[in-house]
Amino acid sequence: MRDADEMRIVVEIVRQGGLSAAARHLGLAPSVVSDRLARLEQRLGTRLLVRTTRRQTLTEAGRIYLDEATAILAATDAMETRVRETVNAPGGMLRITAPMPFGRVRLAPFVAGFISRHPDIRIHLTLEDRMVDIVGEGYDIAIRAAPVVDTALTGRRLMESRRVLVASPAYLSRHGRPETPADLARHACLVANMTGQCRGTWRFGRGEKARIHRVEGRLASSHSELPVVWALAGLGLAQKSLWEVEAHLRAGQLVTVMEDWEPDPATFYAIHTVSTVHSHKIALFMGELLQPGNGVVG
C-alpha cells in the first residue's frame, strides 16, 4: 500500500504542477507529501524531482519512475474496477473524449439520455480537436475519426460521415465557383488543423482512389467548427461533414460546390483500452452507443 501511495504522490506532483497543488488534490498536508517523496528518493538512492522555488522538474530517473508508476496505477485501478463491478451494478465515473462538433451534435444528446437511464453512472465529456492519449490522460472512451492503430486499444465503427465542399452565395458571387480540385489554388480554403499553419490536405474520392490536394488560405484554426463560421461570413470554402452544414444548406446560407468531386468520407470510431474490455459500465455504454437509431450510429 505504501508503494502505491508513493506512486500516486509522484504522479500528482507532476500532474498538478507542484507539491502544494498535489497535496491539496490528495487531501494531505504539504509536509506529508514532501516527507513521503523524500523517503521514496532516499530508498531509491536517487532524486526523482529537482525542486526550486518556482517549479518541479523530473530527472531522468524521475521520468522512468513516472512512466512505470502511471502504468501500474492505471492497471491497479482497472483491476479494482473490474472486481467491484462483478458484484455491483454498473456505476461510477466514465471519462469520455470526442472531437468537436461530433461530440456536441451527436454524442452529447446520447449522453443525456444514457445517464437518465443509468443514474449510478456519472460522465465527464471532454470535447477537443486533438488526438488524445487515452491511457496517459486517463480516459475510458474516445471517439476518433481514425481507426485503431495501437495494440493496447480496441474500437468499434460508429458511422461513416459523407462530406461536402461548401461556400456562401456571397463568396461565390465574388470569386466564382470552383469546378475541379485544381481550381482551389485560386480560392480561399478554410482549414482546420493542429499544425499552426494556414494550409491543409483535402481528399476527394473514396478509399484507394482518393486524390489528395494541398490547399491554402488566410484562415485556419485548431477548432473544427470555425471553418463553418467563416464560410457563413463569406470568407472562403470549407470541407465539412454533411450533418454539420445541412441546416445552413436548407436555409440557403451555404451551397455545395464541386459535386462531381465529393470529398473522401470521414469514419468515426469508439475506442477504449483492451484492459477495460470487461468493465461493466464501459460495456453498457458501448452497447447502447452502437445501437442503430440512437442518433450516433450511421
NORJO-V735038 format. One record per run of one state. SS is the DSSP state (a for helix, b for strand, c for the rest). FROM is the first residue (numbers start at 0). LEN is the number of residues. If there is no record, write none. Layout:
<<SS FROM LEN> <SS FROM LEN>>
This chain:
<<c 0 1> <a 1 15> <c 16 2> <a 18 8> <c 26 3> <a 29 15> <c 44 4> <b 48 3> <c 51 4> <b 55 3> <c 58 1> <a 59 28> <c 87 4> <b 91 7> <c 98 3> <a 101 16> <c 117 3> <b 120 7> <c 127 13> <b 140 4> <c 144 8> <b 152 9> <c 161 1> <b 162 5> <c 167 1> <a 168 7> <c 175 5> <a 180 6> <c 186 2> <b 188 4> <c 192 6> <b 198 6> <c 204 2> <a 206 3> <c 209 1> <b 210 6> <c 216 3> <b 219 2> <c 221 4> <a 225 7> <c 232 4> <b 236 5> <a 241 9> <c 250 4> <b 254 3> <c 257 5> <b 262 1> <c 263 2> <b 265 8> <a 273 3> <c 276 3> <a 279 10> <c 289 9>>
